[in-house]
Amino acid sequence: MLEKDQIINVLEDLDSGWPSDLWLYAANGTLYLMKNKSDGSRGILPNGGVDSTYIVETFINIECDGGDW
């Protein structure tokens, strides 16, 4: 298991080199790695939901909250 300082280092590395065609999405306590559509936009549905076609990976063991501050 990673220690807190190791996790922070990994996240800092990701932050400095994150690819522009990927993004993170949190919903219902699950974290998703998403890819952009071919036109570069995010796969958002008309109702505001996310198009699951663009899910690259699902991380069920990383607790998260998609709420706003």
C-alpha positions, 0 to 999 in steps of 0.5 A: 500500500502506498503511503500518503507522501508517495501518493502526493508525489505520484499526483504531482507527477501526473499534474505536471505531465497530464495528457490533454486528451484525458480527464478524470470524472467522479460519480457516485463514489467511483473515479473514471479515467475518460478520453475526449471525443475525436473533436477534442471535447468531453463526451457529455450527454444532453442531460449533463451525464457522461457518455460511458463510451469514453471511459478508459478505466474505472477505479472502484477502490479510490474513494472520491466525491464528485460534489462541488465545494 
